[in-house]
């Protein structure tokens, strides 16, 4: 077996979005071929649309997806000639994915200033043996100083004298 390669940082997110875009394009082309093969026996749009929707290949993940990256790279893909040459109904499905799977979370991040990574980090309890910020390992006292809030005077003690 080959060694597992882990992409660091944004490269991994961009790779996932590029794979999604390719998967969508292959699905769109296959869907168009299937519809064209039906010829005159193509069902009416009210029957065809739910059938197409059932096979839609893109599913967002509210926790794992980096929504700013998805929004930018899906939009760039949607500006391509290949995408713009697709039938409107397929373009609309892609746009619907962007609007429901990524933009709500992007808006939430803009309002709170925190993305899912920040929110998840804040919710995780410290590991056993890990200290909270500012906690002294031996007594649970502030990590520095002995004054109110752990403050140290300018000369090393609470009252400005020598330590």
C-alpha positions in Angstrom: 0.0 0.0 0.0 1.1 3.5 -0.8 1.7 6.2 1.8 -1.2 8.4 2.7 -0.7 12.0 1.6 -2.3 14.7 3.7 -2.8 18.1 2.1 -2.2 21.0 4.5 -4.2 24.1 4.8 -6.1 25.5 1.9 -4.8 23.0 -0.7 -7.0 20.3 0.7 -10.1 22.5 0.7 -9.4 23.6 -2.9 -8.9 20.0 -4.0 -12.2 19.0 -2.5 -14.0 21.8 -4.3 -12.3 21.0 -7.6 -13.3 17.3 -7.2 -16.9 18.4 -6.5 -17.0 20.6 -9.6 -15.6 17.8 -11.8 -18.2 15.3 -10.3 -21.0 17.8 -11.0 -19.9 18.3 -14.6 -19.7 14.5 -15.3 -23.1 14.1 -13.7 -24.5 16.9 -15.8 -23.1 15.5 -19.0 -24.4 12.0 -18.1 -27.8 13.4 -17.3 -28.0 15.3 -20.6 -27.1 12.1 -22.5 -29.8 10.1 -20.7 -32.4 12.7 -21.4 -31.4 13.0 -25.0 -31.5 9.2 -25.4 -35.2 9.3 -24.3 -36.0 11.4 -27.3 -39.8 11.9 -27.7 -40.5 9.7 -24.6 -38.9 12.3 -22.3 -41.2 12.8 -19.3 -42.6 16.3 -18.6 -40.5 18.6 -16.5 -42.6 18.0 -13.3 -41.7 14.3 -13.5 -38.2 14.8 -14.9 -37.0 17.3 -12.3 -37.5 15.1 -9.2 -35.8 12.2 -11.1 -32.8 14.5 -11.8 -32.7 15.8 -8.3 -32.5 12.3 -6.8 -29.2 11.6 -8.6 -27.7 15.0 -7.8 -24.1 14.2 -6.7 -23.2 17.1 -4.5 -23.8 17.1 -0.7 -22.5 19.8 1.5 -21.0 19.1 5.0 -21.8 22.0 7.4 -18.8 21.0 9.7 -16.1 19.8 7.4 -16.5 22.1 4.4 -14.6 25.4 4.4 -17.5 27.5 3.2 -15.5 30.6 1.9 -13.4 28.3 -0.3 -16.4 26.4 -1.6 -18.3 29.6 -2.4 -15.3 31.2 -4.3 -14.4 28.1 -6.3 -17.9 27.0 -7.1 -18.6 30.5 -8.3 -15.5 30.5 -10.5 -16.6 27.2 -11.9 -20.1 28.6 -12.6 -18.5 31.4 -14.7 -16.8 28.9 -17.0 -18.0 28.3 -20.6 -18.5 24.6 -19.9 -20.9 25.3 -17.0 -22.7 28.1 -18.9 -23.3 25.9 -21.8 -25.4 23.5 -19.6 -29.2 23.6 -19.7 -30.7 26.1 -17.2 -32.2 23.4 -15.0 -28.8 21.9 -14.3 -27.2 25.3 -13.7 -30.0 26.0 -11.2 -29.4 22.8 -9.3 -25.7 23.8 -8.9 -26.7 27.3 -7.8 -29.2 25.8 -5.4 -26.4 23.7 -3.9 -24.3 26.8 -3.4 -27.2 28.7 -1.8 -28.2 25.9 0.6 -25.0 24.1 1.4 -22.5 27.0 1.7 -23.9 30.5 1.8 -26.0 30.2 5.0 -22.8 29.1 6.9 -20.8 31.8 5.1 -23.3 34.4 6.3 -23.2 33.0 9.8 -19.4 33.3 9.8 -19.6 36.9 8.6 -22.1 37.8 11.4 -20.3 36.1 14.2 -16.7 36.4 13.1 -16.2 32.7 13.7 -16.2 29.8 11.3 -17.0 26.2 12.2 -13.3 25.7 13.1 -13.4 28.5 15.6 -16.7 27.4 17.0 -15.6 23.8 17.4 -12.4 24.8 19.1 -14.3 26.9 21.6 -16.6 24.0 22.5 -14.0 21.3 23.0 -13.0 20.7 26.7 -9.3 20.7 27.5 -7.5 17.3 27.2 -6.6 15.6 30.5 -3.6 17.3 31.9 -4.0 20.3 29.7 -4.3 23.6 31.5 -6.7 26.4 30.8 -5.1 29.6 29.5 -3.6 31.6 32.5 -3.8 28.6 34.9 -0.7 27.6 36.9 0.0 23.9 36.7 0.7 23.5 40.4 -2.0 25.5 42.2 -4.6 26.6 39.7 -3.5 30.2 40.4 -2.8 32.7 37.6 0.3 31.7 35.6 2.1 35.0 36.3 2.3 37.4 39.2 0.5 37.3 42.5 -1.6 40.5 42.4 -5.2 41.0 41.3 -5.8 39.1 38.1 -2.2 37.9 38.2 -0.8 41.3 37.6 2.9 42.1 38.3 4.1 45.5 39.2 6.7 47.3 37.0 9.5 46.2 39.4 8.5 42.6 39.8 6.0 42.7 42.7 2.5 43.8 43.4 3.5 47.1 45.1 6.3 48.1 42.9 9.1 46.8 45.2 11.7 44.2 44.4 10.6 40.6 44.2 
